[in-house]
Amino acid sequence: MIENFNFGCLCIIGDVLLDQYVFGSVNRISPEAPVPVLLHSHRQAVPGGAANVAANAAALGCKVNLVGVVGTDRAANTLHEVMAPWKNVSLRGLVKDPAWTTITKTRILSGQQQIMRIDEECVGTLSADTPDRLIAAGLAALAEADVLVCSDYAKGVLSDKVLSTMIAAARKKGIPVIVDPKRKTFEAYRGATLITPNRTEMTAATGLPLNTETEIDIAARTASEQFGGDVLLTRSEAGMTLWQRDGETLHAVARRSEVCDVSGAGDTVLATVASVLSAGEMLETAVVLAAAAAAVSVSKLGTATVTREELSRELRSEMSDAGMLATIDEAKEIVRNWRQHGAQVVFTNGCFDLIHPGHIGLIRAAAKEGDKLIVALNTDSSVKRLKGESRPIQDEIARATVIGALRDVDLVVLFDEDTPLETIKALRPNVVVKGADYTEDQVVGGDFVKQYGGRVALVDILEGRSTSSLVKKAQGHAPGHVHDKSKAVFSG
């Protein structure tokens, strides 16, 4: 899961903003004009724009080099102050320009209701040497980056020259380039790996409707032709759609949550996708995690960050399958969902006829090898072939019910063959677990999982514990046998 990801370093370049919030309450109308009177209570400043992307990435655990332009004004000093808590964000790439006004958005709120927004900006007033200084800072930051992020708010910082230079340098280095676009069309982002437009931006750039999945597919293809990469369309309450040039499309459904404020949600998506890619995870996983992060972000008031712990809780709540018994086809879909959430899938198997401490020890140890545990049970017919006509003692549904009730078990499947090899091939777990009484070369499916980077784990088991021994003890208590009652062993 995400708490185990090893996040890398991001170079984030773009429009750096300062978001301010003025809080208070409105209880009357001004006698001077028909406007509400806000009784001020407090003021708060937070990072905005590219700075908010940096803060969100830092909250997940990334190292960030932030590159942008600030003025020599008070707002620039405030921006440095609000970024100070994020120790893993370097501000060395912020270029100071006396001709530039640090872009500030001030929102006036009564309770949670936004009354007005005041923007302070002078777009297009960069000094002549600032673009070159910006590029130099960007290239320096790119030297240690695993992902380049371009946060474009169309304020003039990401000019054609800056974009083309940075994207070319990132491509030469062989790292992903992710762009949050604000241009009327997307040609300026040519060479980017992925862009993340919202509905409005996508419609404006393509001139196409986005009402159905077919229309989205056509629009995404058109957008991709403009710059040459994949498209992640953010669709507000409808979630997100990832369109890829290889023909794969992923719809990440928005998680139901109480929406408090959508400010900065796009920054959270951008930061999460880039962070997950920096950890070496797949793009599909990054998108699913970004959808979960967005749900957390919009539940907070104002421009906000989502921590790794908050995102982990959200992801786990989305993957609660509670030991259900599934068919192989159902299990494949569940496992696919787990993988997209970044989970490591563990597999173990057995007859599990009469549950005893040895079984419990194996399952607990297996669960520690990853994030989600699948237990595969031999069907009744399979058990009979392996153990004889007197077995199983409990039928397959009863055994599945008991195993599924164990808190460490996330999914139960049945297999009718003598070995679980076909089940392992269908589900492709990251880890196959057996007891230490096996050797690694004896573990069925071990060679298969190693072919795609999986592994085999051999865990300690309790000696002398088996269903067969329990059956023999129970038979030893049958009528006709005489025992020393002081030594009798009773088993459920």
Summary of the structure (lengths in Angstrom):
residues: 492
radius of gyration: 28.7
end to end distance: 37.0
largest distance: 103.4
contacts: 1662
relative contact order: 0.09
helix: 39%
strand: 25%
